[in-house]
Amino acid sequence: MATFGRIDILVNNAGVTWAAEPEQLPLDKWQKVVDVNLTGAFLFAQAAGREMLKQQLRAASSTSRRSPGCTRRCTARTTRRTPRPRPD
Protein backbone atom coordinates (compact mmCIF):
# COMPACT_ATOMS: atom_id res chain seq x y z
CA MET A 1 0.00 0.00 0.00
CA ALA A 2 2.83 2.38 0.82
CA THR A 3 4.37 2.01 -2.64
CA PHE A 4 1.36 1.82 -4.99
CA GLY A 5 -1.49 3.15 -2.85
CA ARG A 6 -4.05 0.52 -3.84
CA ILE A 7 -4.69 -3.14 -4.60
CA ASP A 8 -6.03 -3.94 -8.06
CA ILE A 9 -5.98 -7.73 -7.85
CA LEU A 10 -5.02 -10.47 -5.44
CA VAL A 11 -3.47 -13.67 -6.72
CA ASN A 12 -3.16 -15.79 -3.62
CA ASN A 13 -0.96 -18.68 -4.72
CA ALA A 14 1.24 -20.32 -2.11
CA GLY A 15 1.63 -23.83 -0.87
CA VAL A 16 3.94 -26.38 0.63
CA THR A 17 3.89 -30.13 0.98
CA TRP A 18 5.84 -32.63 2.97
CA ALA A 19 7.31 -35.70 1.28
CA ALA A 20 5.90 -38.35 3.58
CA GLU A 21 3.05 -40.79 3.56
CA PRO A 22 0.15 -39.61 5.75
CA GLU A 23 0.65 -42.39 8.26
CA GLN A 24 4.28 -41.30 8.73
CA LEU A 25 3.79 -37.53 8.69
CA PRO A 26 4.58 -35.99 12.09
CA LEU A 27 1.94 -33.65 13.47
CA ASP A 28 4.32 -30.67 13.56
CA LYS A 29 5.04 -31.08 9.81
CA TRP A 30 1.31 -31.37 9.07
CA GLN A 31 0.70 -28.20 11.06
CA LYS A 32 3.29 -26.38 8.93
CA VAL A 33 1.45 -27.46 5.76
CA VAL A 34 -1.88 -26.25 7.18
CA ASP A 35 -0.35 -22.98 8.41
CA VAL A 36 1.09 -22.10 5.00
CA ASN A 37 -1.59 -23.55 2.70
CA LEU A 38 -4.69 -22.53 4.62
CA THR A 39 -3.95 -20.02 7.35
CA GLY A 40 -1.42 -18.05 5.29
CA ALA A 41 -3.75 -17.85 2.30
CA PHE A 42 -6.66 -16.82 4.52
CA LEU A 43 -4.72 -14.08 6.31
CA PHE A 44 -3.38 -12.65 3.05
CA ALA A 45 -6.82 -12.70 1.42
CA GLN A 46 -8.38 -11.12 4.51
CA ALA A 47 -5.89 -8.26 4.57
CA ALA A 48 -6.14 -7.63 0.83
CA GLY A 49 -9.93 -7.98 0.95
CA ARG A 50 -10.23 -5.27 3.57
CA GLU A 51 -8.31 -2.87 1.34
CA MET A 52 -10.29 -3.91 -1.74
CA LEU A 53 -13.55 -3.25 0.10
CA LYS A 54 -12.36 0.25 0.99
CA GLN A 55 -11.71 0.77 -2.73
CA GLN A 56 -15.09 -0.80 -3.62
CA LEU A 57 -13.18 -3.27 -5.80
CA ARG A 58 -14.44 -6.83 -6.24
CA ALA A 59 -11.81 -9.01 -7.93
CA ALA A 60 -10.13 -12.17 -6.75
CA SER A 61 -8.13 -15.01 -8.20
CA SER A 62 -7.83 -18.38 -6.57
CA THR A 63 -5.33 -20.86 -7.94
CA SER A 64 -4.08 -24.27 -7.05
CA ARG A 65 -1.24 -26.18 -8.58
CA ARG A 66 -0.85 -29.79 -9.41
CA SER A 67 1.53 -31.56 -7.10
CA PRO A 68 2.78 -35.14 -6.97
CA GLY A 69 -0.07 -37.37 -5.89
CA CYS A 70 -2.68 -34.80 -6.84
CA THR A 71 -5.37 -36.30 -9.05
CA ARG A 72 -7.35 -33.15 -9.69
CA ARG A 73 -6.67 -30.73 -12.48
CA CYS A 74 -5.31 -27.30 -11.58
CA THR A 75 -7.97 -24.66 -11.22
CA ALA A 76 -8.12 -20.93 -11.54
CA ARG A 77 -11.13 -18.77 -10.86
CA THR A 78 -11.75 -15.09 -11.20
CA THR A 79 -14.81 -13.39 -9.81
CA ARG A 80 -15.93 -9.90 -10.70
CA ARG A 81 -19.01 -8.18 -9.37
CA THR A 82 -20.23 -4.66 -9.59
CA PRO A 83 -19.47 -2.58 -6.52
CA ARG A 84 -22.25 -2.60 -3.95
CA PRO A 85 -23.40 0.74 -2.57
CA ARG A 86 -21.51 1.77 0.51
CA PRO A 87 -23.51 3.22 3.43
CA ASP A 88 -22.73 6.84 4.14
C-alpha positions as CSV (number, residue, x, y, z in Angstrom):
1,M,0.0,0.0,0.0
2,A,2.8,2.4,0.8
3,T,4.4,2.0,-2.6
4,F,1.4,1.8,-5.0
5,G,-1.5,3.1,-2.8
6,R,-4.0,0.5,-3.8
7,I,-4.7,-3.1,-4.6
8,D,-6.0,-3.9,-8.1
9,I,-6.0,-7.7,-7.9
10,L,-5.0,-10.5,-5.4
11,V,-3.5,-13.7,-6.7
12,N,-3.2,-15.8,-3.6
13,N,-1.0,-18.7,-4.7
14,A,1.2,-20.3,-2.1
15,G,1.6,-23.8,-0.9
16,V,3.9,-26.4,0.6
17,T,3.9,-30.1,1.0
18,W,5.8,-32.6,3.0
19,A,7.3,-35.7,1.3
20,A,5.9,-38.3,3.6
21,E,3.0,-40.8,3.6
22,P,0.1,-39.6,5.8
23,E,0.7,-42.4,8.3
24,Q,4.3,-41.3,8.7
25,L,3.8,-37.5,8.7
26,P,4.6,-36.0,12.1
27,L,1.9,-33.7,13.5
28,D,4.3,-30.7,13.6
29,K,5.0,-31.1,9.8
30,W,1.3,-31.4,9.1
31,Q,0.7,-28.2,11.1
32,K,3.3,-26.4,8.9
33,V,1.4,-27.5,5.8
34,V,-1.9,-26.2,7.2
35,D,-0.4,-23.0,8.4
36,V,1.1,-22.1,5.0
37,N,-1.6,-23.5,2.7
38,L,-4.7,-22.5,4.6
39,T,-3.9,-20.0,7.3
40,G,-1.4,-18.0,5.3
41,A,-3.7,-17.8,2.3
42,F,-6.7,-16.8,4.5
43,L,-4.7,-14.1,6.3
44,F,-3.4,-12.6,3.1
45,A,-6.8,-12.7,1.4
46,Q,-8.4,-11.1,4.5
47,A,-5.9,-8.3,4.6
48,A,-6.1,-7.6,0.8
49,G,-9.9,-8.0,0.9
50,R,-10.2,-5.3,3.6
51,E,-8.3,-2.9,1.3
52,M,-10.3,-3.9,-1.7
53,L,-13.6,-3.3,0.1
54,K,-12.4,0.2,1.0
55,Q,-11.7,0.8,-2.7
56,Q,-15.1,-0.8,-3.6
57,L,-13.2,-3.3,-5.8
58,R,-14.4,-6.8,-6.2
59,A,-11.8,-9.0,-7.9
60,A,-10.1,-12.2,-6.7
61,S,-8.1,-15.0,-8.2
62,S,-7.8,-18.4,-6.6
63,T,-5.3,-20.9,-7.9
64,S,-4.1,-24.3,-7.1
65,R,-1.2,-26.2,-8.6
66,R,-0.9,-29.8,-9.4
67,S,1.5,-31.6,-7.1
68,P,2.8,-35.1,-7.0
69,G,-0.1,-37.4,-5.9
70,C,-2.7,-34.8,-6.8
71,T,-5.4,-36.3,-9.0
72,R,-7.3,-33.1,-9.7
73,R,-6.7,-30.7,-12.5
74,C,-5.3,-27.3,-11.6
75,T,-8.0,-24.7,-11.2
76,A,-8.1,-20.9,-11.5
77,R,-11.1,-18.8,-10.9
78,T,-11.7,-15.1,-11.2
79,T,-14.8,-13.4,-9.8
80,R,-15.9,-9.9,-10.7
81,R,-19.0,-8.2,-9.4
82,T,-20.2,-4.7,-9.6
83,P,-19.5,-2.6,-6.5
84,R,-22.2,-2.6,-4.0
85,P,-23.4,0.7,-2.6
86,R,-21.5,1.8,0.5
87,P,-23.5,3.2,3.4
88,D,-22.7,6.8,4.1
